[in-house]
Amino acid sequence: MAQKQFDSPRNPQQRNRPQSPQQKKKGFNFYWFYGLLALAILFIGLYGMEPGPQSVDNVRLEEMIRNHDIEKIVIVKQKEQARIYIDPACADRDTAYVNAFKANKNGPHFYTDITDASSFKEEVVKMELAAYQRDTVGMSDADKAEYEQSHKNIVINVDNSKSWGSGLLVWLFPMLLLFLFFFLSTRSMGMGAGGSLFNIGKSKAQLYDKDNQPSVTFKDVAGLEGAKEEVVEIVDFLKNPKKYTALGGKIPKGALLVGPPGTGKTLLARAVAGEAKVPFFSLSGSDFVEMFVGVGASRVRDLFKMAKEKAPCIIFIDEIDAIGRARGRNAISGANDERENTLNQLLTEMDGFSTNAGVIILAATNRADILDHALLRAGRFDRQIHVELPDVEERKAIFGVHIRPLKLAKDVDIDSFAKQTPGFSGADIANVCNEAALIAARNGKKEIERSDFLAAIDRIIGGLERRGKIISPEEKRVIAYHEAGHATVSWMLRYASPLVKVTIVPRGKSLGAAWYMPEERQIVNADQMMDEIAALLGGRAAEQVVFGKVSTGALNDLERVTKQAYAMVKYYGLNDKIGNLSYFDSSGQSEYAFTPPYGEKTAQCIDEEVRKLVEKAYACATDILNSHRGQLTQLAELLLEHEVIFSEDVERICGPRPFVTTADENAKAASEGQKELLEQE
């Protein structure tokens, strides 16, 4: 049962791969690096950043000499610096001296920068002589002798040694820290490819061989019969190559699995790995992408080198569009050179001068339209295997696979579930089965019943019920007439999908929803599309007919109507005025084009024809509602009373549907099941 996207009114505000033992090893913990960095900072703070001697100028130096405060001076030629040692007897004479002795008791206590040792010595001698002459003016010879005895000349020493240790440490320590950080960073980046920067160009492919073969087989892949036939043949190529080469044939080099998300492309590849019993390399297209230039191409070379050594084998590249996009597509910012280099290397390895005998490449994508044409040509990917959404029989088989591990009640009928889920992919069906099991467990059941599956389908299609959401009576009335309008119009139109149920209980982002059973068509004509558009406009038409004004609740409906009407005119050639022309680009080249592939007059004509189509469908919906105004009101009032109505309620009020199809029978059966579910709740 599929939800016919009449979900309006809306509120307008509103790959796990097995790891090898190498990968399982615990890597370097960066907290160790942070600890080392903290210790380094502490070391520098304690030893490298000690307060050194203070600088003094010539005036201050002359004052010290005049006051006889200096004990000695050491001239360090290497640093062009004179280090001054204060006499301990004078330590308390000046505040600066006190602070200097506190910082370094043994000195040096001060320093001054010099340019030449000899000139500085002469200057100091001159200052000493001037101080002596000033202090001994008028003294007798005996007093002068006593003065000289008590005030000795400053001792001046010259240090010619060269100290490498401290300077080297200051320069080398930060460099070591930077090197350590770079080493650890590159090591962590290269963990997946061997554990170091030097192995970053190695392939990240996960190898499955006889020791860790996947347990998935073709028995676990339900449906997909056409796709399975082709991959089974690939497996047979690997098992019995002589059967095909005896007649001169060659084993196909590659197969591309193409299809919508969730249809089982990766599962099919895993089944190939489980059945073939040959080495199987599995990786994603994004595994080739790295921040370093040339790494992608290097990984491609390494992958094929390993594959040739293990031949015969299979390489599976999931989401190959990550590296296989057409070259030169983006005309704005230029091509991504690194990605193109990777693609070029992949093209060369797949079909170049070197032979890859026994290496078969499987790839999967849901965007085959954007792949490079050189990648898709024969000789690289010889086969394109289309994995489409399953039909009713395939859905039944898929349900059969996913219910194997479940404990089911006797009333479970997977045949009815398959009919009620058109448009569901294999992943959706797996989700239905799992959700049903969770719902049954939540309600304390010992077995999974039919009602649990129906509730799971409802939840996946429409979202979780939000009965606690506050809606005013006026809004609720508008919602009821909106949904009743959809139900009435679709009931009266020949090609509209038959109704299953309608609800005004909020689900997900929608304030109301309708469930329909669309007919599974392979082709669609203009009348069928027009009926679908009219049914989509039934909600807004009902608001206009009943209230004389419309609301924002039809946003989702109008979006779908606009897309479908433009598709009829622009793509499918279903408009008389535009004629048998299609402006659809299956190659995807127009995705980056600035201008459409038609002129302004044609664009204006397309807009006019689309507007006419929509107005015609709206008028059709309005006429139906005006003709069946009483039934519309009864349905809306019944919705306001019960919040949910079913197809039998619509049949009781509007009479039997004029046009009965197989989809009507399925819808009726689904409606009965939904009613049972509501009664149980």
Salt bridges, closest charged atoms under 4 A:
GLU63 OE2 - ARG60 NH1 3.61
ASP69 OD1 - ARG93 NH1 2.35
ASP94 OD2 - ARG60 NH2 3.60
ASP135 OD2 - HIS68 NE2 3.03
ASP135 OD1 - ARG134 NH2 2.87
ASP220 OD1 - ARG404 NH1 3.48
GLU225 OE2 - LYS228 NZ 3.82
GLU230 OE1 - ARG383 NH1 3.93
GLU233 OE1 - ARG383 NH1 3.10
ASP236 OD2 - LYS243 NZ 3.42
ASP287 OD2 - ARG15 NH2 3.53
ASP287 OD2 - ARG17 NH1 3.41
GLU290 OE1 - ARG299 NH2 3.12
GLU349 OE1 - LYS308 NZ 3.94
ASP351 OD1 - LYS253 NZ 3.03
ASP351 OD2 - ARG377 NH2 2.55
ASP369 OD1 - ARG367 NE 3.27
ASP372 OD2 - ARG327 NE 2.96
GLU388 OE2 - HIS386 ND1 3.93
ASP415 OD2 - LYS419 NZ 3.85
GLU435 OE2 - ARG459 NH1 3.42
GLU449 OE1 - LYS445 NZ 3.21
ASP452 OD1 - LYS445 NZ 2.99
ASP458 OD2 - LYS501 NZ 2.81
GLU465 OE1 - ARG467 NE 3.03
GLU465 OE2 - ARG507 NH2 3.22
GLU520 OE2 - ARG395 NH2 2.85
GLU532 OE1 - LYS4 NZ 2.35
GLU543 OE2 - HIS482 ND1 2.68
ASP557 OD2 - HIS482 NE2 3.18
ASP557 OD2 - HIS486 NE2 3.05
GLU559 OE2 - LYS563 NZ 3.47
GLU591 OE1 - ARG367 NH2 3.64
GLU609 OE2 - LYS612 NZ 3.56
GLU637 OE2 - ARG477 NH1 3.23
GLU641 OE2 - HIS642 NE2 3.65
GLU643 OE1 - ARG467 NH1 2.97
GLU643 OE2 - LYS476 NZ 3.01
GLU648 OE2 - LYS675 NZ 2.18
ASP649 OD1 - ARG652 NH2 3.26
ASP664 OD1 - ARG657 NH1 2.95
GLU676 OE1 - ARG450 NH1 3.08
